[in-house]
Protein backbone atom coordinates (compact mmCIF):
# COMPACT_ATOMS: atom_id res chain seq x y z
CA UNK A 1 0.00 0.00 0.00
CA UNK A 2 1.14 3.52 -0.77
CA UNK A 3 3.01 5.41 1.96
CA UNK A 4 2.38 9.09 2.63
CA UNK A 5 4.43 12.05 3.74
CA UNK A 6 2.90 12.79 7.15
CA UNK A 7 4.26 15.54 9.44
CA UNK A 8 6.58 14.02 12.01
CA UNK A 9 4.64 15.51 14.94
CA UNK A 10 1.72 13.17 14.15
CA UNK A 11 3.95 10.13 14.59
CA UNK A 12 4.89 8.57 17.91
CA UNK A 13 7.80 7.09 19.81
CA UNK A 14 5.77 4.25 21.35
CA UNK A 15 2.76 3.33 19.23
CA UNK A 16 4.61 3.55 15.91
CA UNK A 17 7.15 1.04 17.20
CA UNK A 18 4.40 -1.30 18.36
CA UNK A 19 2.65 -1.07 14.98
CA UNK A 20 5.90 -1.80 13.15
CA UNK A 21 6.52 -4.91 15.27
CA UNK A 22 3.00 -6.19 14.53
CA UNK A 23 3.38 -5.37 10.84
CA UNK A 24 6.60 -7.39 10.59
CA UNK A 25 5.12 -10.42 12.35
CA UNK A 26 1.61 -10.21 10.85
CA UNK A 27 2.00 -8.64 7.39
CA UNK A 28 -1.34 -9.99 6.13
CA UNK A 29 -3.25 -8.58 9.13
CA UNK A 30 -4.81 -11.91 10.06
CA UNK A 31 -4.28 -11.66 13.82
CA UNK A 32 -6.77 -9.38 15.57
CA UNK A 33 -5.46 -10.07 19.06
CA UNK A 34 -4.37 -6.89 20.87
CA UNK A 35 -0.83 -6.06 21.88
CA UNK A 36 -0.09 -6.20 25.60
CA UNK A 37 2.13 -3.44 27.00
CA UNK A 38 2.88 -4.62 30.53
CA UNK A 39 4.32 -1.80 32.64
CA UNK A 40 3.81 -3.65 35.94
CA UNK A 41 1.23 -1.67 37.96
CA UNK A 42 -0.66 -0.76 34.77
CA UNK A 43 -1.11 -2.82 31.63
CA UNK A 44 -2.40 -1.56 28.30
CA UNK A 45 -4.12 -3.69 25.68
CA UNK A 46 -3.50 -1.90 22.39
CA UNK A 47 -5.81 -2.64 19.45
CA UNK A 48 -4.27 -4.43 16.49
CA UNK A 49 -5.63 -1.77 14.14
CA UNK A 50 -6.36 1.89 14.88
CA UNK A 51 -5.25 5.40 13.99
CA UNK A 52 -4.70 7.05 10.63
CA UNK A 53 -6.13 5.12 7.69
CA UNK A 54 -5.22 5.40 4.00
CA UNK A 55 -7.83 8.07 3.30
CA UNK A 56 -6.81 10.22 6.27
CA UNK A 57 -3.09 10.03 5.48
CA UNK A 58 -3.87 10.92 1.87
CA UNK A 59 -5.91 13.94 3.02
CA UNK A 60 -3.21 15.12 5.42
CA UNK A 61 -0.47 14.85 2.81
CA UNK A 62 -2.48 16.80 0.22
CA UNK A 63 -3.55 19.49 2.72
CA UNK A 64 -0.04 20.23 3.98
CA UNK A 65 1.22 20.13 0.40
CA UNK A 66 -1.37 22.75 -0.57
CA UNK A 67 -0.18 25.08 2.19
CA UNK A 68 3.50 24.51 1.38
CA UNK A 69 3.07 25.06 -2.37
CA UNK A 70 0.98 28.23 -2.11
CA UNK A 71 2.55 30.62 0.45
CA UNK A 72 1.14 33.71 -1.27
CA UNK A 73 -2.40 32.46 -1.86
CA UNK A 74 -5.42 32.19 0.42
CA UNK A 75 -6.06 28.62 1.55
CA UNK A 76 -9.54 27.44 2.50
CA UNK A 77 -10.75 24.13 3.93
CA UNK A 78 -14.24 23.44 2.64
CA UNK A 79 -15.05 22.11 6.13
CA UNK A 80 -13.19 20.03 8.69
CA UNK A 81 -10.59 18.13 6.68
CA UNK A 82 -11.02 15.10 8.96
CA UNK A 83 -12.84 14.76 12.28
CA UNK A 84 -9.90 15.46 14.54
CA UNK A 85 -9.55 18.77 16.35
CA UNK A 86 -5.75 18.60 16.64
CA UNK A 87 -5.24 18.21 12.89
CA UNK A 88 -7.79 20.87 11.95
CA UNK A 89 -6.40 23.35 14.48
CA UNK A 90 -2.86 22.87 13.17
CA UNK A 91 -3.99 23.54 9.61
CA UNK A 92 -5.78 26.70 10.81
CA UNK A 93 -2.64 27.86 12.61
CA UNK A 94 -0.79 27.52 9.31
CA UNK A 95 -3.26 29.89 7.66
CA UNK A 96 -6.07 27.68 6.37
CA UNK A 97 -9.60 28.99 6.92
CA UNK A 98 -12.88 27.06 7.16
CA UNK A 99 -15.56 27.89 4.60
CA UNK A 100 -18.29 25.81 6.28
CA UNK A 101 -18.98 24.00 9.54
CA UNK A 102 -19.70 20.29 9.66
CA UNK A 103 -23.45 20.83 9.13
CA UNK A 104 -22.82 22.64 5.85
CA UNK A 105 -23.59 26.15 7.17
CA UNK A 106 -21.43 28.81 5.49
CA UNK A 107 -18.87 30.50 7.72
CA UNK A 108 -17.41 32.51 4.84
CA UNK A 109 -19.76 33.32 1.93
CA UNK A 110 -18.64 31.78 -1.35
CA UNK A 111 -19.16 35.23 -2.89
CA UNK A 112 -15.94 36.29 -1.13
CA UNK A 113 -13.88 33.64 -2.92
CA UNK A 114 -11.60 34.52 -5.83
CA UNK A 115 -10.42 32.44 -8.77
CA UNK A 116 -6.88 32.35 -7.39
CA UNK A 117 -7.91 30.96 -3.98
CA UNK A 118 -7.14 27.38 -2.96
CA UNK A 119 -10.06 25.28 -1.69
CA UNK A 120 -9.26 21.89 -0.16
CA UNK A 121 -12.05 19.31 -0.48
CA UNK A 122 -12.16 17.19 2.72
CA UNK A 123 -11.71 13.42 2.98
CA UNK A 124 -15.51 13.02 3.21
CA UNK A 125 -15.93 14.51 -0.26
CA UNK A 126 -18.56 17.11 -1.07
CA UNK A 127 -21.82 17.54 -2.92
CA UNK A 128 -22.09 18.07 -6.66
CA UNK A 129 -23.90 21.34 -5.96
CA UNK A 130 -20.92 22.75 -4.04
CA UNK A 131 -18.52 21.51 -6.72
CA UNK A 132 -20.55 23.41 -9.31
CA UNK A 133 -20.51 26.61 -7.23
CA UNK A 134 -16.74 26.48 -6.87
CA UNK A 135 -16.25 25.64 -10.55
CA UNK A 136 -18.28 28.71 -11.53
CA UNK A 137 -15.87 30.86 -9.52
CA UNK A 138 -13.02 29.25 -11.44
CA UNK A 139 -11.38 27.47 -8.50
CA UNK A 140 -9.41 24.34 -9.41
CA UNK A 141 -11.03 22.07 -6.83
CA UNK A 142 -9.56 18.86 -8.21
CA UNK A 143 -5.99 19.98 -7.61
CA UNK A 144 -6.32 19.61 -3.83
CA UNK A 145 -9.24 17.22 -3.56
CA UNK A 146 -8.65 14.86 -0.61
CA UNK A 147 -11.82 12.78 -1.06
CA UNK A 148 -11.14 9.27 0.25
CA UNK A 149 -10.92 6.64 -2.53
CA UNK A 150 -13.21 4.38 -0.50
CA UNK A 151 -15.89 7.09 -0.48
CA UNK A 152 -15.52 7.45 -4.23
CA UNK A 153 -15.93 3.67 -4.50
CA UNK A 154 -19.37 4.01 -2.88
CA UNK A 155 -20.30 6.69 -5.42
CA UNK A 156 -19.35 4.34 -8.24
CA UNK A 157 -21.50 1.64 -6.66
CA UNK A 158 -24.42 4.10 -6.61
CA UNK A 159 -23.82 4.87 -10.28
CA UNK A 160 -23.96 1.16 -11.14
CA UNK A 161 -27.20 0.71 -9.15
CA UNK A 162 -28.73 3.59 -11.06
CA UNK A 163 -27.70 2.11 -14.39
CA UNK A 164 -29.46 -1.12 -13.38
CA UNK A 165 -32.63 0.76 -12.37
CA UNK A 166 -32.42 0.12 -8.64
CA UNK A 167 -33.55 2.61 -6.00
CA UNK A 168 -30.65 3.41 -3.67
CA UNK A 169 -30.92 2.98 0.11
CA UNK A 170 -28.11 4.82 1.92
CA UNK A 171 -27.25 3.64 5.43
CA UNK A 172 -25.74 6.73 7.02
CA UNK A 173 -26.08 9.67 9.37
CA UNK A 174 -28.21 12.18 7.54
CA UNK A 175 -26.26 15.30 8.61
CA UNK A 176 -22.78 13.79 8.23
CA UNK A 177 -20.64 15.40 5.50
CA UNK A 178 -19.93 12.07 3.83
CA UNK A 179 -23.58 11.04 3.72
CA UNK A 180 -24.59 14.42 2.30
CA UNK A 181 -21.93 14.03 -0.40
CA UNK A 182 -22.94 10.44 -1.18
CA UNK A 183 -26.63 11.40 -1.33
CA UNK A 184 -25.81 14.20 -3.79
CA UNK A 185 -24.02 11.78 -6.11
CA UNK A 186 -26.56 9.03 -5.59
CA UNK A 187 -29.67 11.06 -6.44
CA UNK A 188 -28.23 11.95 -9.85
CA UNK A 189 -28.20 8.24 -10.65
CA UNK A 190 -31.44 6.96 -9.12
CA UNK A 191 -34.20 7.67 -6.59
CA UNK A 192 -32.43 7.66 -3.22
CA UNK A 193 -33.32 7.60 0.48
CA UNK A 194 -31.23 7.76 3.67
CA UNK A 195 -31.84 5.51 6.68
CA UNK A 196 -29.78 5.92 9.83
CA UNK A 197 -30.26 2.57 11.59
CA UNK A 198 -32.10 -0.75 11.75
CA UNK A 199 -35.11 0.96 13.36
CA UNK A 200 -35.61 3.16 10.30
CA UNK A 201 -34.91 0.15 8.05
CA UNK A 202 -37.83 -1.65 9.68
CA UNK A 203 -40.14 1.30 9.11
CA UNK A 204 -39.09 1.33 5.47
CA UNK A 205 -39.55 -2.44 5.26
CA UNK A 206 -43.02 -2.29 6.78
CA UNK A 207 -43.98 0.40 4.29
CA UNK A 208 -42.83 -1.88 1.46
CA UNK A 209 -44.96 -4.68 2.95
CA UNK A 210 -47.95 -2.36 3.35
CA UNK A 211 -48.15 -2.37 7.15
CA UNK A 212 -47.03 1.25 7.55
CA UNK A 213 -49.01 4.11 6.01
CA UNK A 214 -47.66 6.84 3.75
CA UNK A 215 -48.18 9.40 6.52
CA UNK A 216 -46.13 7.27 8.93
CA UNK A 217 -43.44 6.96 6.27
CA UNK A 218 -43.38 10.73 5.75
CA UNK A 219 -43.11 11.39 9.50
CA UNK A 220 -39.78 9.57 9.55
CA UNK A 221 -38.28 10.19 6.11
CA UNK A 222 -39.48 13.62 5.01
CA UNK A 223 -36.46 15.55 3.71
CA UNK A 224 -34.34 12.40 3.59
CA UNK A 225 -35.10 11.28 0.05
CA UNK A 226 -34.44 12.69 -3.40
CA UNK A 227 -36.86 14.91 -5.31
CA UNK A 228 -37.43 12.16 -7.88
CA UNK A 229 -38.30 9.58 -5.20
CA UNK A 230 -41.84 8.22 -5.06
CA UNK A 231 -42.09 5.65 -2.24
CA UNK A 232 -45.20 4.10 -3.78
CA UNK A 233 -43.37 3.40 -7.06
CA UNK A 234 -39.64 3.20 -6.36
CA UNK A 235 -39.31 0.48 -3.73
CA UNK A 236 -39.80 -2.59 -5.91
CA UNK A 237 -36.07 -2.78 -6.82
CA UNK A 238 -33.57 -1.66 -4.17
CA UNK A 239 -29.88 -1.78 -3.34
CA UNK A 240 -28.05 -0.72 -0.17
CA UNK A 241 -24.88 1.38 0.07
CA UNK A 242 -23.55 3.11 3.15
CA UNK A 243 -21.52 5.82 4.76
CA UNK A 244 -18.12 4.13 4.95
CA UNK A 245 -17.74 4.57 8.71
CA UNK A 246 -20.94 2.95 9.96
CA UNK A 247 -21.07 -0.05 12.30
CA UNK A 248 -20.48 -3.11 10.13
CA UNK A 249 -22.82 -5.38 12.08
CA UNK A 250 -25.70 -2.93 11.74
CA UNK A 251 -25.14 -2.47 8.01
CA UNK A 252 -25.20 -6.25 7.61
CA UNK A 253 -28.35 -6.49 9.72
CA UNK A 254 -30.04 -3.85 7.56
CA UNK A 255 -29.03 -5.61 4.34
CA UNK A 256 -30.28 -9.00 5.54
CA UNK A 257 -33.51 -7.49 6.84
CA UNK A 258 -34.35 -5.61 3.62
CA UNK A 259 -33.39 -8.63 1.53
CA UNK A 260 -35.84 -10.66 3.62
CA UNK A 261 -38.55 -8.04 3.10
CA UNK A 262 -38.14 -8.19 -0.66
CA UNK A 263 -38.13 -12.01 -0.60
CA UNK A 264 -41.36 -11.97 1.42
CA UNK A 265 -43.08 -9.61 -0.99
CA UNK A 266 -41.77 -10.88 -4.31
CA UNK A 267 -40.78 -14.52 -3.61
CA UNK A 268 -37.31 -15.87 -2.93
CA UNK A 269 -36.74 -17.09 -6.49
CA UNK A 270 -37.08 -13.51 -7.78
CA UNK A 271 -34.90 -11.90 -5.12
CA UNK A 272 -32.11 -10.86 -7.52
CA UNK A 273 -34.62 -8.93 -9.59
CA UNK A 274 -35.73 -6.91 -6.58
CA UNK A 275 -32.63 -6.73 -4.37
CA UNK A 276 -29.12 -5.87 -5.60
CA UNK A 277 -26.12 -7.63 -4.10
CA UNK A 278 -23.98 -4.56 -3.41
CA UNK A 279 -21.80 -6.36 -0.86
CA UNK A 280 -20.09 -4.32 1.84
CA UNK A 281 -19.27 -0.69 1.04
CA UNK A 282 -17.58 0.06 4.35
CA UNK A 283 -13.94 1.09 4.06
CA UNK A 284 -11.23 -1.41 4.99
CA UNK A 285 -10.10 0.67 8.01
CA UNK A 286 -13.60 0.74 9.49
CA UNK A 287 -13.81 -3.04 9.20
CA UNK A 288 -10.32 -3.63 10.58
CA UNK A 289 -10.74 -1.22 13.48
CA UNK A 290 -14.07 -2.77 14.47
CA UNK A 291 -12.69 -6.32 14.18
CA UNK A 292 -9.68 -5.27 16.26
CA UNK A 293 -12.03 -3.85 18.89
CA UNK A 294 -13.83 -7.18 19.12
CA UNK A 295 -10.39 -8.69 19.70
CA UNK A 296 -9.75 -6.19 22.49
CA UNK A 297 -13.02 -7.03 24.18
CA UNK A 298 -11.99 -10.65 24.60
CA UNK A 299 -9.57 -9.43 27.30
CA UNK A 300 -10.69 -8.97 30.90
CA UNK A 301 -9.84 -5.30 31.24
CA UNK A 302 -11.02 -2.83 33.90
CA UNK A 303 -11.86 0.02 31.53
CA UNK A 304 -11.51 1.25 27.96
CA UNK A 305 -10.19 4.57 26.72
CA UNK A 306 -11.07 5.55 23.16
CA UNK A 307 -9.32 8.59 21.70
CA UNK A 308 -10.65 10.68 18.82
CA UNK A 309 -12.78 13.57 17.64
CA UNK A 310 -16.18 13.76 19.28
CA UNK A 311 -17.85 14.18 15.86
CA UNK A 312 -15.98 11.21 14.37
CA UNK A 313 -18.44 8.57 13.16
CA UNK A 314 -15.99 5.67 13.02
CA UNK A 315 -14.68 6.49 16.51
CA UNK A 316 -18.18 6.67 17.97
CA UNK A 317 -18.86 3.12 16.84
CA UNK A 318 -15.73 1.86 18.60
CA UNK A 319 -17.05 3.57 21.74
CA UNK A 320 -20.42 1.84 21.32
CA UNK A 321 -18.73 -1.55 21.05
CA UNK A 322 -16.60 -1.01 24.16
CA UNK A 323 -19.52 0.34 26.20
CA UNK A 324 -21.31 -2.98 25.77
CA UNK A 325 -18.74 -4.69 27.99
CA UNK A 326 -16.96 -2.28 30.34
CA UNK A 327 -16.65 1.34 31.54
CA UNK A 328 -15.56 3.37 28.51
CA UNK A 329 -14.13 6.88 28.38
CA UNK A 330 -14.24 8.71 25.06
CA UNK A 331 -11.64 11.49 25.12
CA UNK A 332 -10.20 13.85 22.52
CA UNK A 333 -6.69 14.00 23.97
CA UNK A 334 -4.57 13.49 27.08
CA UNK A 335 -5.71 16.93 28.27
CA UNK A 336 -9.00 15.32 29.29
CA UNK A 337 -7.18 13.18 31.86
CA UNK A 338 -7.18 15.62 34.77
CA UNK A 339 -5.50 13.37 37.34
CA UNK A 340 -5.32 9.82 38.59
CA UNK A 341 -8.69 10.44 40.24
CA UNK A 342 -10.57 12.35 37.53
CA UNK A 343 -11.20 12.17 33.79
CA UNK A 344 -13.29 14.42 31.54
CA UNK A 345 -14.95 12.55 28.70
CA UNK A 346 -17.73 12.65 26.12
CA UNK A 347 -20.88 10.57 26.52
CA UNK A 348 -21.71 10.01 22.87
CA UNK A 349 -25.23 8.60 23.27
CA UNK A 350 -26.44 11.77 25.00
CA UNK A 351 -23.98 14.12 23.28
CA UNK A 352 -22.78 15.53 26.60
CA UNK A 353 -19.48 16.16 28.32
CA UNK A 354 -19.02 14.44 31.68
CA UNK A 355 -16.46 14.34 34.45
CA UNK A 356 -15.91 11.05 36.28
CA UNK A 357 -14.04 10.47 39.54
CA UNK A 358 -12.19 7.29 40.53
CA UNK A 359 -12.11 6.02 36.95
CA UNK A 360 -8.90 4.08 37.65
CA UNK A 361 -9.59 1.17 40.02
CA UNK A 362 -7.44 0.77 43.09
CA UNK A 363 -5.99 -2.61 42.19
CA UNK A 364 -2.75 -4.16 40.96
CA UNK A 365 -2.37 -4.28 38.08
CA UNK A 366 -4.86 -1.99 36.36
CA UNK A 367 -5.81 -3.30 32.90
CA UNK A 368 -6.75 -0.70 30.30
CA UNK A 369 -8.00 -1.15 26.74
CA UNK A 370 -6.67 1.64 24.52
CA UNK A 371 -7.67 2.42 20.95
CA UNK A 372 -8.62 5.28 18.64
CA UNK A 373 -10.51 6.15 15.50
CA UNK A 374 -9.15 6.34 11.96
CA UNK A 375 -8.63 10.11 12.14
CA UNK A 376 -6.57 10.13 15.35
CA UNK A 377 -2.76 10.65 15.21
CA UNK A 378 -0.64 8.04 17.00
CA UNK A 379 1.01 10.90 18.87
CA UNK A 380 -2.26 11.48 20.76
CA UNK A 381 -2.34 7.83 21.85
CA UNK A 382 1.25 8.17 23.02
CA UNK A 383 0.34 11.20 25.09
CA UNK A 384 -2.60 9.39 26.73
CA UNK A 385 -0.46 6.37 27.54
CA UNK A 386 2.33 8.48 29.01
CA UNK A 387 -0.10 10.61 31.02
CA UNK A 388 -1.48 7.50 32.72
CA UNK A 389 2.01 6.07 33.22
CA UNK A 390 2.94 9.26 35.09
CA UNK A 391 0.49 8.19 37.82
CA UNK A 392 2.51 4.98 38.39
CA UNK A 393 6.13 6.02 39.11
CA UNK A 394 7.23 2.42 39.67
CA UNK A 395 6.31 1.40 36.11
CA UNK A 396 8.83 -0.35 33.89
CA UNK A 397 10.72 1.69 31.30
CA UNK A 398 9.15 2.05 27.87
CA UNK A 399 12.13 0.56 26.01
CA UNK A 400 12.01 -2.51 28.23
CA UNK A 401 8.32 -3.03 27.53
CA UNK A 402 8.75 -2.54 23.78
CA UNK A 403 11.56 -5.11 23.81
CA UNK A 404 9.24 -7.57 25.57
CA UNK A 405 6.62 -7.00 22.87
CA UNK A 406 9.17 -7.59 20.12
CA UNK A 407 10.41 -10.80 21.72
CA UNK A 408 6.91 -12.06 22.37
CA UNK A 409 5.71 -11.35 18.82
CA UNK A 410 8.76 -12.96 17.22
CA UNK A 411 8.67 -15.95 19.56
CA UNK A 412 11.94 -15.11 21.32
CA UNK A 413 12.19 -16.05 25.01
CA UNK A 414 13.10 -13.10 27.21
N, C-alpha and C positions, 0 to 999 in steps of 0.2 A: 504493500500500500504506500502511496505517496507520503513523503515527509514534508513538513511545513516549517517555515522560518518563524518561530514563535519567540517573542521577547523573553529574554532570560529570566526576568523577574516573575514570570508565570510558572517557571519550572521549580523543582524542589530538590533539597539535599537528601530527603528521606524517601518520600513516596516514589520519586523517579527511579531510585535505586531498586526499590521493591518491585516496581513494574518491570524493570529490565531483567531482574532475576526470573520473574515469572514468565516473561516473554521467551527467554532463552530455554527454559525447561518445559514450556508448554506453548510452542509456536503456533499450533493450530487452535488454541483457545478451547480445548475440550474439557479442561478441569475447572469447574466453577466453585471449588472449595476456596474459602478465604485464606489469606495469609495471616499467620499469628505472629505478632510482635510482642514478645514476652519481656517486659521490663521489670518483672519481679512483683512489686506491689500493685501494678496496673498492667493489664494485658489488652492489646487492641487486636480485634479481628478486622482486617482490611479486606474489602470486597475485591474479588478477582478483576472486575471491570468497573471503572468509574472515571469521572473526569472528562477532560476535553475529548470530543469525538472528531471524526473526520470533518464534518460540516462546520463545527465551531473553529477548529484550527484553520480551515480554509478561510473562514470569515475574518478571523483575527489577522492572518497574514495579509489579506487584501486590504483591510482597513488601515493597518499601519503603513502599508506600501503607499496607499493613497495620500496619507499625510506626509510621508517622506518625499514623495515625488512632486508634491504641489505646495511648496512653502509659501508661495505668493498668492495662492487662490483660496477662496472660502471653501471650507469643507463642511458638509452637512451629512448627518446620519438621518436616514428617513425616519427611523424610530430606534428603539434600543437594538443595538447590533446583535446581541444575544441577551438572554435573561440572567445577567450577572452584574451586580452593581459595581464591583471593583473594576471590571473591564470597561464598562461604559463610562465610569467616572474618569478613568485614565485617558480614554480617548477625548473626553471633554476637556481635560486639563491640557491636552496637546492641541486644542483649538477647534475640535469638531463640535458642531451644534446640532441639537435635535430639531427636526422639522415637526414631528408629531409625537404624541405620547402613545402608550401601548394600546389604547382604545381606538386610535385613529384620529383623535382630535388634533387640529392644527395648533402648533405652538408658534410657528412662524408661517405667515401666509405664503403660499406658493407664488403670489404676485410679486413678492420681494426677491425672488430668485432671478439670477442672470444666466445667460447662456454659458458663461465661463465658469460657473460654480461647479463644484464636485458634489454629487449626491451618491452616498453609499447605500445600496439596497441591502437590508439585513438578511441574516441567514434564513429567516422565516419566509423570505420572498415578499412580494407585494401584489396588489390587485392590478388587473389590466387597466382599470380606470386611472389609477395613479401613474402607471407607466405612460399612458397617453398624455396626461397633463404635463409630465416632465419632458416628454418628447416634443410637445408643442413649444415649450420654452427653448428647446434646442440642447438640452443637457444630455450628455452621452452616458446614459444610465448603465449601459452594458459594460462599460470599461471597469467599473468598480462594483459589480453586482456579486454579492456574496451568497446568493440563494443556495441553500444546501442541495447537492445533487439528489439526495433521497427525497426531498420535497418535490423537486422537478420530476422525479420518477412517478410520484403520485399523480401529478398533472398529466403525464403521458398516459397513465392508466385511465384517467377520466376521459381523455380524448378517445381512447380505444372503446370505452364503454359507450360513448356517444355515437361513434361510428357504427356500433352494433345495435343501436336503438334501445339501449337500456337507460332507465332513469337512475340517477346517481344518488346513493345514500352516503353522506359524509359523517363518519363518527368523529366528532371533535368538539372543542369548546367554542361556542358560537362567537365569543368576543376575542378569541386568541388571534394574533396576527397571522399565524400560519393558516388557520382555518378560514379566515377572511380571504386570504390570498388564494387558497385552494378552491373555495366556493366561487370566486370570481372567474377562475379558469374553467371550473367545472360547468358553470351555467352557460358558457358559450358553446359547450359541446352537447348538453342534454338537460332536460328538467332535473333540478337538483334540490336536495333537502338536507339540512343538518340535524343530527340527533346527538345529544351529549352523553347518553348512557343507556343501559339496558332498560331502565324504566321508560324512557321515551321510545325505545325500540318496541317495547310491548304495546304502547299506545298506537304506534304506527302499524304494528302487526294486527292489532284488533280492528283498526280502521279497514285494513285490507280484507279482513275476514268478515267485516260488516257488523261487528259488535260494539263499535264506537261510532258515534254520530259525527257528521261534518263539523258541527259546532264545537264538539269536544276536541276534535282534531285541531281546529283553528285556535282554540284556547291555549294549546301547547305550542303550536308550530307557526303561528302568525309571525311574519317577518323573518322566518328561517328557511324559506324556500324561494326559488327563482321566480321571476315574473312569468315565465312560460310554463310554470308547473301547475297542473290541474290534478289534484289528488284523486279525483274520481276517474281519471283517464290514464294517468301516468304511473300507476303502481302495479301493472301487470307483468312488467319486465324490469327487474332491479339488479343493481350491483353495488357492493359496499367498498368504499375506500376510507381512509382515515387520516387524521392529523397524525404525523409520524411519531409523536411522543405520548400517545395514549397508553393506557394499561393493556398489555397484550391479552391477558385473560378475559378482559371485558370485551375487547374487540372480537375475540373468538366466540364468546358467548353470544354477542349480537349477531354475528354471521350465521352461527348455527341456528339461532332462534328464527331469524328471518328466512333462512333456507327452509326450515320446518314449516313456517307459515305458508310459503309459496307451494310447498309439496302438499300441504293440507288442502289448499284451495284449487290447485291445478293438477294434482296427481303426481306421484313420485316419478313416474316414467317420463313426464314432461318437464322435470325440474330444470334441465339445462336451457330450456326455452325461456323460462321465467326467472331464473336466478343465475347470474354470472359468477363464475369461479375466478374471483380477482386475487385470491390468495392473500398473504399478509402484506400490507403496505406500510408497516412500521419500519423505522430505520434500524439498521443492524445494532447501533449503540443502545437504543432503547431496549431491544430484545436482550442484548448481552448484560446490560446493567440490571435489568429486572431478574434475569436468570441468576446473576451473581448475588443479588439480594436474597433470593430464595436459598442460595448456598450459605449465605451469612446466617440466615434464620434457623439453620440446622444446629447452630452452636448455642450453648446455654449461657448467654450473656446476661448482664444485669441491666443494660440500657443500650440504646442506639443513638448515635449522633449523626444526623444527615446535614451536609453542608451544601448550600446553594442559594440562588436567588429565590425570593419568596413568590415571584410570579412565574417561576420556571415550571412548566407542565411536567416534564420528565422527572424532575426532582420531587415534585409533589406526589407522584405515584410511588416512588421509593419510600417516601414517608408513610403513605397509606399501607404499604406492605409491612413495614416494620412495626407500625402501631398495632397491627393485628396480634402481635406476639409479646411485645415488651414496651416499657416506657421509652418514648422516642422524642428527641429534641431536635427540631428543625431550626438551624441557625445559619446566618448569612456569612459569619466570619468568627474568628477567635475573640473578637471584641465583645461578642454576646456572652462569653464565659466570664462572669464578673469575678468569681472566686471559687474556691473549692466547695463552698456552701450554696452558691447561687448561680443560676443560668437564666439568661433572657432568651426566649425562643418564640417561634411563630406557630400558632395552632391553626393549621391550614383549613381544617373543616369549617371552623367558624370565622376564618380570616381575621384573627386577632393576635396581638402580641401579649405574651404572658411572661411572668417571672416566677421561677420555681426554686424553692429552697431544698437543701439536702438531696440534690439530684444524684450525687455520688454516694453509694452505700458505704457504710462503715464496716468493711470486710476486707479480707486479704486472701487472694488478690481481687481487685475490681476488674470485671470483664466488660469491655466496651466494644460494640459494633460501630465501625466508622466507615462511612461512604459519602458519595456526593453525586450530584447530577452531571449531565454531559456538558454543561456550560461553566463548570467550576474549575478554576486553576488548581493544579496540585499544590501550589505554594500555600493556598488557603487551608488545605488539609494538613500540611506540615505545621502551620501556625496553630491549628486546633490541637494537634497531637502534642506539640511542645508546650502549649499553655497548660494542658492537663498534666503533663510530666512534671511541670514546675511545682505542682502540689505534692509531689512524691520525691523528696530530695534523695532518698536512698535507692532510686531506680538505677538500673544498669545503664551503661553508656550506649549511645545510639549505634556506634560502630560495632560494638560487641553484639548487639541484637541483630543488626543487618547481616553480620557474619554467620550468626546462627541460622538465619533464614536461608542464606545462600547454601550452607552446608545441608540443611534439611531438604531443600528443594532438589539439590543435586545428588542426594543420597549419601553424603559424606558424614561419617560419625564425628561428632565434636568432642 
